[in-house]
Amino acid sequence: MKSVYVATKTRGFLSELFDSENSEIEFIYENKKMYETNSRKKMMLSKLIKSKLADQLGVIQRIKVNTNSSDIAFSYNRFLNSNVDYVIYLENPVALVHYSIDRSNTILGSLKLKKYFNDPHLKAIVCLSKACYETLGKYYDIPSRIKITQIYPLVNKNSLTSRGSIKEKCNDERVKCLYISSNFNLKGGREILAAFDKLKKIGLDNIKLQIVTKLESVSAGLMLNIQSNKNISLFDFRFNKEELSQLYNDSCILLNPTRQDSFSLVVLEAMKSGNVIISTDLYAIPEMVQHNDNGFLTSPKYRFFNYDNMPNKQVWNDRKNTIYLDFIDTSVVEFLTDKLIYLNSDRIALFNMALRSLERSDQHGFNEKYIIKEWLEILT
């Protein structure tokens, strides 16, 4: 059995990969290094490391690793200075340079990147999405000896979900919608509330919404809006894995009109539970959601990524005056409203699309056994 040392702090979703049962790999990691959302301190440090001064200084984190007990090291989004071979699991190409689209072009930044990519211990870069895989070479000159491949995040099937449970919930008088995000405004919360205001005005009280978010990300005004709509329930962002599985299984539709995303993990988790996905079409989301098949996609007002999956510099470098603005994207509101009315009125379409979500989540590289097999090839 090969021992894999997890050298970096990693997102909580990776625990499903680390804890997967196989006889050839053992991941060594610390639970305290797993996180779902960034702490306030980390967000402040993130602002500093993304500054223009950090661009000119070529700040690129490289984590020191010295292990005698593991065969290979695993990194999430970071270079390592390691005494053993290592692989990087990469969210999107600019994650390597702290999400700055200018740093790799500075003198110091390019020199560091050349050094780090030429480290003989760096054996492979594994991209979370095809969008990342297909654009990586547009950012960096990577030596041919480094293996570049793509493996989707491992999300296990929801044991509560079946064809029968999907049929039952899609035929229920109530259509249950779900929204999950730590950042309410940035991930389309205002647009969802505006859509439910429109549904309320036309008397569609059987379409229900459960919101799971950090309560501090909801302003006092929006909180009053939520409390005044009997069709909306609000929960703090504190559910454990089992409780989330129940929420996903009970819902028919995931609402995900996000303004900023690279790999929207809630989409894949909802698909594993037989949810129709109503979302924006940013970056890797269209790899999971096929428009008019297992969901519906629309374009946001400000494109964080262009249609070629490269950062839109006008938005990326000016978020305060674009995606972070306190506005409601009216075209997204109309889109959400229209699709919810349609799915409520056509329960056969709702069931078929939900079923295709479940089926798609077990195919096209999202299958758990396939993902484990791909990681075995990389790590053994």
C-alpha positions as CSV (number, residue, x, y, z in Angstrom):
1,M,0.0,0.0,0.0
2,K,1.3,3.5,-0.9
3,S,1.1,6.2,1.7
4,V,0.0,9.6,0.4
5,Y,0.8,12.6,2.7
6,V,-1.7,15.5,2.3
7,A,0.6,18.5,2.7
8,T,-1.8,21.4,2.4
9,K,-5.0,22.6,3.8
10,T,-7.8,21.3,1.7
11,R,-11.5,21.8,1.1
12,G,-13.8,19.5,3.0
13,F,-15.1,17.7,-0.1
14,L,-11.7,16.0,-0.5
15,S,-12.4,13.9,2.6
16,E,-14.6,11.6,0.5
17,L,-11.5,10.8,-1.6
18,F,-9.2,10.6,1.4
19,D,-11.5,8.3,3.3
20,S,-12.4,6.1,0.3
21,E,-11.8,2.4,0.8
22,N,-9.1,0.9,-1.4
23,S,-6.2,-1.5,-0.7
24,E,-3.6,0.4,-2.6
25,I,-3.6,3.9,-1.2
26,E,-3.7,5.4,2.3
27,F,-4.1,9.2,2.6
28,I,-2.5,10.7,5.7
29,Y,-4.2,13.9,6.6
30,E,-5.2,16.1,9.6
31,N,-8.9,16.9,10.1
32,K,-8.0,20.3,11.3
33,K,-6.5,21.1,7.9
34,M,-9.9,20.6,6.3
35,Y,-12.2,23.6,5.7
36,E,-15.5,24.4,4.1
37,T,-15.3,28.2,4.1
38,N,-12.5,30.7,4.6
39,S,-12.0,32.2,8.1
40,R,-12.1,36.0,8.5
41,K,-8.3,35.9,9.1
42,K,-7.7,33.9,6.0
43,M,-9.9,36.3,4.0
44,M,-7.8,39.2,5.2
45,L,-4.5,37.4,4.3
46,S,-6.0,36.5,1.0
47,K,-6.6,40.2,0.2
48,L,-2.9,41.0,1.0
49,I,-1.6,38.2,-1.1
50,K,-3.7,39.2,-4.1
51,S,-2.5,42.8,-4.0
52,K,-0.6,44.5,-6.9
53,L,2.5,44.7,-4.6
54,A,2.4,41.0,-4.2
55,D,2.2,40.7,-8.0
56,Q,5.4,42.7,-8.4
57,L,7.1,40.8,-5.6
58,G,6.1,37.5,-7.4
59,V,4.6,36.1,-4.2
60,I,3.8,32.4,-4.9
61,Q,3.5,30.2,-1.9
62,R,5.6,27.0,-1.9
63,I,5.1,24.8,1.1
64,K,8.0,23.0,2.8
65,V,7.4,19.3,3.2
66,N,9.8,16.8,4.8
67,T,8.3,13.4,5.3
68,N,10.0,10.1,5.9
69,S,6.8,8.1,6.4
70,S,5.0,8.7,3.1
71,D,5.8,7.6,-0.5
72,I,4.3,10.6,-2.2
73,A,2.7,14.0,-1.3
74,F,-0.6,15.5,-2.3
75,S,-1.1,19.3,-2.7
76,Y,-4.3,21.3,-3.2
77,N,-3.6,24.3,-5.4
78,R,0.0,24.8,-4.1
79,F,3.5,24.1,-5.1
80,L,5.6,22.1,-2.6
81,N,9.3,22.1,-1.6
82,S,9.2,18.4,-0.9
83,N,11.7,15.7,-0.3
84,V,9.4,13.2,-2.0
85,D,7.5,13.2,-5.3
86,Y,4.2,15.1,-5.3
87,V,1.1,15.9,-7.3
88,I,-1.1,19.0,-7.4
89,Y,-4.9,18.8,-7.5
90,L,-5.8,22.1,-9.2
91,E,-9.1,24.0,-9.0
92,N,-8.2,26.4,-11.8
93,P,-4.9,27.5,-13.3
94,V,-4.7,30.8,-11.4
95,A,-5.1,29.1,-8.1
96,L,-1.3,28.4,-8.3
97,V,-0.6,32.1,-8.2
98,H,-3.2,33.1,-5.6
99,Y,-5.9,33.9,-8.2
100,S,-3.9,36.7,-9.7
101,I,-4.0,36.8,-13.5
102,D,-1.1,39.2,-13.7
103,R,1.5,37.6,-11.4
104,S,2.8,35.0,-13.8
105,N,3.8,37.8,-16.2
106,T,5.9,39.7,-13.8
107,I,9.7,39.2,-13.8
108,L,9.9,37.7,-10.3
109,G,6.7,35.7,-10.8
110,S,7.8,34.1,-14.0
111,L,11.3,33.3,-12.5
112,K,9.7,31.5,-9.6
113,L,7.2,29.6,-11.7
114,K,10.1,28.4,-14.0
115,K,11.9,27.1,-10.9
116,Y,8.9,25.5,-9.3
117,F,7.8,23.7,-12.5
118,N,11.3,22.4,-13.0
119,D,11.4,20.8,-9.6
120,P,11.9,17.1,-10.4
121,H,9.6,16.1,-7.5
122,L,6.6,17.6,-9.2
123,K,5.2,14.6,-11.0
124,A,1.7,15.5,-12.0
125,I,-1.0,18.2,-12.1
126,V,-4.5,16.9,-11.8
127,C,-7.2,19.4,-12.9
128,L,-10.7,19.3,-11.2
129,S,-12.4,20.1,-14.4
130,K,-12.1,20.0,-18.2
131,A,-12.2,23.8,-18.1
132,C,-9.0,23.8,-16.0
133,Y,-7.3,21.1,-18.1
134,E,-8.0,22.8,-21.4
135,T,-6.8,26.2,-20.4
136,L,-3.8,25.3,-18.2
137,G,-1.3,25.5,-21.1
138,K,-2.5,29.0,-21.9
139,Y,-1.1,30.3,-18.6
140,Y,2.1,28.3,-18.1
141,D,5.0,26.7,-20.0
142,I,4.9,23.3,-18.2
143,P,7.7,20.8,-18.8
144,S,6.5,17.8,-20.9
145,R,7.8,15.3,-18.2
146,I,5.0,16.5,-15.9
147,K,1.8,14.5,-16.4
148,I,-1.3,16.7,-16.9
149,T,-4.7,15.1,-16.5
150,Q,-8.2,15.7,-15.3
151,I,-10.2,14.0,-12.5
152,Y,-13.5,15.3,-11.2
153,P,-14.0,15.6,-7.4
154,L,-15.2,12.4,-5.7
155,V,-18.8,12.8,-4.5
156,N,-20.4,9.7,-3.2
157,K,-23.9,8.6,-4.1
158,N,-26.7,9.8,-1.8
159,S,-27.8,6.5,-0.1
160,L,-31.3,8.1,0.5
161,T,-31.9,8.7,-3.2
162,S,-33.4,6.3,-5.7
163,R,-35.6,6.4,-8.8
164,G,-38.6,5.8,-6.5
165,S,-37.7,8.7,-4.1
166,I,-37.2,11.0,-7.1
167,K,-40.6,10.1,-8.5
168,E,-42.3,10.7,-5.1
169,K,-40.8,14.1,-4.5
170,C,-41.4,15.3,-8.0
171,N,-45.1,14.3,-7.7
172,D,-45.5,16.0,-4.3
173,E,-47.8,19.0,-4.3
174,R,-44.9,21.1,-3.0
175,V,-41.9,21.7,-5.2
176,K,-39.0,21.9,-2.9
177,C,-36.1,24.1,-4.0
178,L,-32.7,24.3,-2.3
179,Y,-30.0,27.0,-2.2
180,I,-26.7,26.3,-0.4
181,S,-23.8,28.9,-0.2
182,S,-21.6,30.5,2.4
183,N,-21.8,33.8,0.5
184,F,-25.5,34.8,0.0
185,N,-25.2,37.7,-2.4
186,L,-22.2,36.5,-4.5
187,K,-23.9,33.2,-5.3
188,G,-27.2,34.7,-6.4
189,G,-29.2,34.9,-3.2
190,R,-30.7,38.3,-4.0
191,E,-31.9,37.0,-7.4
192,I,-33.5,34.0,-5.8
193,L,-35.4,36.1,-3.3
194,A,-36.6,38.4,-6.1
195,A,-37.8,35.4,-8.1
196,F,-39.8,34.1,-5.0
197,D,-41.3,37.5,-4.5
198,K,-42.7,37.2,-8.1
199,L,-44.0,33.7,-7.4
200,K,-45.7,34.9,-4.3
201,K,-47.4,37.8,-6.2
202,I,-48.9,35.4,-8.7
203,G,-50.1,33.0,-5.9
204,L,-47.7,30.1,-6.5
205,D,-47.4,29.2,-2.8
206,N,-46.6,25.5,-3.4
207,I,-43.1,26.3,-4.6
208,K,-40.9,26.2,-1.4
209,L,-37.3,27.3,-0.8
210,Q,-34.8,26.2,1.8
211,I,-31.8,28.5,2.1
212,V,-28.6,27.3,3.8
213,T,-26.1,30.1,4.2
214,K,-23.9,32.0,6.7
215,L,-26.4,34.2,8.4
216,E,-23.9,37.0,8.7
217,S,-23.8,37.2,4.9
218,V,-27.6,38.1,4.8
219,S,-28.3,41.8,5.4
220,A,-31.0,43.0,7.8
221,G,-33.1,44.1,4.8
222,L,-32.9,40.7,3.1
223,M,-33.6,39.0,6.4
224,L,-36.9,40.9,6.7
225,N,-37.7,39.9,3.1
226,I,-37.1,36.2,3.9
227,Q,-39.1,36.3,7.1
228,S,-42.0,37.9,5.3
229,N,-42.3,35.1,2.7
230,K,-43.9,32.0,4.2
231,N,-42.6,29.9,1.3
232,I,-38.9,30.4,2.4
233,S,-37.0,28.8,5.2
234,L,-33.6,30.0,6.3
235,F,-30.9,27.9,8.0
236,D,-27.4,28.7,9.2
237,F,-24.5,27.1,7.3
238,R,-23.8,24.4,9.9
239,F,-25.2,21.2,8.7
240,N,-23.2,18.0,8.9
241,K,-22.8,15.6,6.0
242,E,-25.8,13.4,7.0
243,E,-28.1,16.4,7.4
244,L,-27.1,17.8,4.0
245,S,-27.7,14.5,2.4
246,Q,-31.3,14.6,3.8
247,L,-31.8,18.2,2.5
248,Y,-30.5,17.3,-1.0
249,N,-32.7,14.2,-1.1
250,D,-35.8,16.1,-0.1
251,S,-35.4,18.8,-2.7
252,C,-36.3,18.6,-6.4
253,I,-34.4,21.7,-7.7
254,L,-31.1,23.2,-6.8
255,L,-30.9,27.0,-7.4
256,N,-27.4,28.1,-8.2
257,P,-27.4,31.5,-10.0
258,T,-23.8,32.2,-9.0
259,R,-21.8,35.2,-10.1
260,Q,-18.4,33.7,-9.3
261,D,-17.5,30.0,-9.5
262,S,-14.9,27.6,-11.0
263,F,-16.2,24.3,-9.8
264,S,-19.6,24.5,-8.1
265,L,-19.5,21.4,-5.9
266,V,-23.1,21.9,-4.7
267,V,-24.2,21.2,-8.3
268,L,-22.6,17.8,-8.3
269,E,-23.8,17.0,-4.8
270,A,-27.4,17.9,-5.8
271,M,-27.1,15.8,-9.0
272,K,-26.2,12.8,-6.8
273,S,-29.5,13.4,-5.1
274,G,-31.6,13.7,-8.2
275,N,-32.1,17.5,-8.4
276,V,-32.8,19.5,-11.5
277,I,-30.1,22.3,-11.6
278,I,-31.0,25.9,-12.4
279,S,-27.7,27.8,-12.6
280,T,-25.5,30.2,-14.4
281,D,-23.1,28.8,-17.0
282,L,-19.7,29.8,-15.5
283,Y,-16.6,27.7,-16.0
284,A,-17.1,24.0,-15.2
285,I,-20.8,24.1,-14.5
286,P,-21.8,23.2,-18.1
287,E,-19.7,20.1,-17.7
288,M,-22.2,18.9,-15.1
289,V,-25.4,20.5,-16.4
290,Q,-26.6,20.1,-19.9
291,H,-29.1,22.8,-20.7
292,N,-32.7,21.4,-21.2
293,D,-31.5,18.0,-20.2
294,N,-30.8,17.8,-16.4
295,G,-31.2,21.5,-15.8
296,F,-31.2,25.1,-17.2
297,L,-28.3,27.5,-17.7
298,T,-28.1,31.2,-18.2
299,S,-25.4,33.9,-18.5
300,P,-24.9,36.3,-15.6
301,K,-24.7,40.1,-16.1
302,Y,-21.0,40.1,-15.4
303,R,-18.9,37.2,-16.7
304,F,-16.3,36.3,-14.2
305,F,-14.9,33.8,-16.8
306,N,-15.4,34.4,-20.5
307,Y,-17.0,31.8,-22.7
308,D,-13.5,30.4,-23.5
309,N,-13.0,29.8,-19.7
310,M,-10.3,32.4,-19.4
311,P,-10.7,35.1,-16.7
312,N,-12.6,38.2,-17.8
313,K,-10.0,40.8,-16.8
314,Q,-12.5,43.7,-16.6
315,V,-14.5,41.8,-14.0
316,W,-11.7,39.7,-12.4
317,N,-9.6,42.8,-11.5
318,D,-12.6,45.0,-10.6
319,R,-14.9,42.9,-8.6
320,K,-15.9,45.7,-6.3
321,N,-17.6,47.5,-9.2
322,T,-19.0,44.4,-10.9
323,I,-19.9,41.1,-9.2
324,Y,-19.6,42.5,-5.6
325,L,-22.0,45.3,-6.3
326,D,-25.3,45.2,-4.4
327,F,-27.6,44.8,-7.4
328,I,-30.2,42.4,-8.7
329,D,-29.6,40.8,-12.1
330,T,-33.1,41.1,-13.5
331,S,-32.5,38.8,-16.4
332,V,-31.5,36.1,-14.0
333,V,-34.6,36.7,-11.9
334,E,-36.8,36.3,-15.0
335,F,-34.9,33.1,-15.9
336,L,-35.4,31.6,-12.4
337,T,-39.0,32.6,-12.3
338,D,-39.8,31.2,-15.8
339,K,-38.1,27.8,-15.1
340,L,-39.7,27.3,-11.7
341,I,-43.2,28.0,-13.2
342,Y,-42.5,25.6,-16.0
343,L,-41.2,22.8,-13.8
344,N,-44.1,23.2,-11.4
345,S,-46.6,23.0,-14.2
346,D,-45.0,20.0,-16.0
347,R,-44.2,17.3,-13.4
348,I,-43.2,14.8,-16.0
349,A,-40.5,17.1,-17.2
350,L,-39.4,17.7,-13.6
351,F,-39.2,14.0,-12.9
352,N,-37.3,13.2,-16.2
353,M,-34.8,16.0,-15.7
354,A,-34.2,15.0,-12.1
355,L,-33.7,11.4,-13.1
356,R,-31.2,12.5,-15.8
357,S,-29.3,14.4,-13.2
358,L,-28.9,11.3,-11.1
359,E,-27.9,9.2,-14.1
360,R,-25.5,11.8,-15.4
361,S,-23.8,12.0,-11.9
362,D,-22.8,8.4,-12.3
363,Q,-21.4,8.8,-15.8
364,H,-19.0,11.1,-17.7
365,G,-16.2,10.8,-15.3
366,F,-18.3,11.5,-12.2
367,N,-18.6,7.8,-11.3
368,E,-16.9,7.0,-7.9
369,K,-15.2,3.8,-9.1
370,Y,-13.8,5.5,-12.2
371,I,-12.4,8.4,-10.1
372,I,-10.7,6.0,-7.7
373,K,-9.2,4.1,-10.6
374,E,-7.9,7.3,-12.1
375,W,-6.2,8.4,-8.8
376,L,-4.7,4.9,-8.5
377,E,-3.0,5.4,-11.8
378,I,-1.6,8.8,-10.7
379,L,-0.5,7.9,-7.2
380,T,0.8,4.3,-7.6
